[in-house]
């Protein structure tokens, strides 16, 4: 899965969680999006894990300061074992 596909899917998951269209740029942060509180953050991360079949580690979550950071983390995780799409990727 290339980064363009990750962006496309990220936007779809984001729209599903927030139930509206939001313009997302690599430097978009939670403070840029009305309603992106801690509850929505957890819902978003869980939905991303489910969609991409990955698991975030707490240090990854803490270091992700923007949407672009999250997309990069996801891209790295799904690229690890792209040949086995049925396997869950936890970065371990």
C-alpha positions as CSV (number, residue, x, y, z in Angstrom):
1,X,0.0,0.0,0.0
2,X,1.6,3.3,-1.0
3,X,1.3,6.6,0.9
4,X,-1.3,8.0,-1.6
5,X,-3.6,5.0,-0.7
6,X,-2.9,5.5,3.0
7,X,-3.9,9.2,2.7
8,X,-7.1,8.3,0.8
9,X,-8.1,5.7,3.3
10,X,-7.1,7.9,6.2
11,X,-9.5,10.6,4.9
12,X,-12.3,8.1,4.7
13,X,-11.8,6.8,8.2
14,X,-11.5,10.4,9.5
15,X,-14.8,11.3,7.7
16,X,-16.5,8.3,9.2
17,X,-15.3,9.1,12.8
18,X,-16.1,12.8,12.6
19,X,-19.2,12.3,10.4
20,X,-18.3,15.2,8.1
21,X,-15.8,16.2,5.5
22,X,-12.7,18.0,6.9
23,X,-9.8,19.3,4.8
24,X,-6.8,17.4,6.0
25,X,-3.2,18.5,5.2
26,X,0.0,17.0,6.5
27,X,0.3,19.7,9.1
28,X,-3.3,19.5,10.3
29,X,-3.5,19.0,14.1
30,X,-6.3,18.3,16.5
31,X,-6.4,22.0,17.4
32,X,-7.2,22.8,13.8
33,X,-10.4,20.6,13.7
34,X,-13.5,21.6,15.6
35,X,-14.6,18.7,17.8
36,X,-11.3,16.8,17.8
37,X,-11.1,16.2,21.5
38,X,-9.6,13.3,23.5
39,X,-12.7,11.1,22.9
40,X,-12.6,11.6,19.1
41,X,-8.9,11.0,19.2
42,X,-9.3,7.6,20.8
43,X,-12.1,6.8,18.3
44,X,-10.0,7.9,15.4
45,X,-6.9,5.8,16.5
46,X,-9.1,2.7,17.1
47,X,-10.8,3.1,13.7
48,X,-7.4,3.5,12.0
49,X,-6.1,0.4,13.7
50,X,-9.1,-1.6,12.6
51,X,-9.1,-0.3,9.0
52,X,-5.3,-0.7,8.4
53,X,-5.0,-3.8,10.6
54,X,-2.2,-2.2,12.7
55,X,-1.6,-1.4,16.3
56,X,-0.2,1.9,17.5
57,X,2.4,2.0,20.3
58,X,2.0,4.7,22.9
59,X,5.3,6.3,21.9
60,X,4.1,6.6,18.3
61,X,0.8,8.2,19.5
62,X,2.7,10.6,21.7
63,X,5.2,11.6,18.9
64,X,2.5,12.1,16.3
65,X,1.9,15.9,16.3
66,X,0.0,16.1,13.0
67,X,-2.1,14.1,10.6
68,X,1.0,13.8,8.4
69,X,2.8,12.1,11.2
70,X,0.0,9.6,11.7
71,X,0.0,8.9,7.9
72,X,3.7,8.3,8.0
73,X,3.5,5.9,10.9
74,X,0.7,4.0,9.2
75,X,2.6,3.9,5.9
76,X,5.6,2.5,7.6
77,X,3.5,-0.1,9.4
78,X,1.5,-1.3,6.4
79,X,4.7,-1.3,4.3
80,X,6.5,-3.7,6.7
81,X,4.8,-6.9,5.5
82,X,2.9,-5.7,2.5
83,X,3.2,-9.2,1.0
84,X,1.0,-10.6,3.8
85,X,-2.1,-8.4,3.9
86,X,-3.9,-10.7,6.3
87,X,-1.4,-10.3,9.1
88,X,-1.9,-7.7,11.8
89,X,1.0,-5.2,12.0
90,X,2.1,-4.1,15.5
91,X,5.6,-2.9,14.7
92,X,7.1,-5.4,17.2
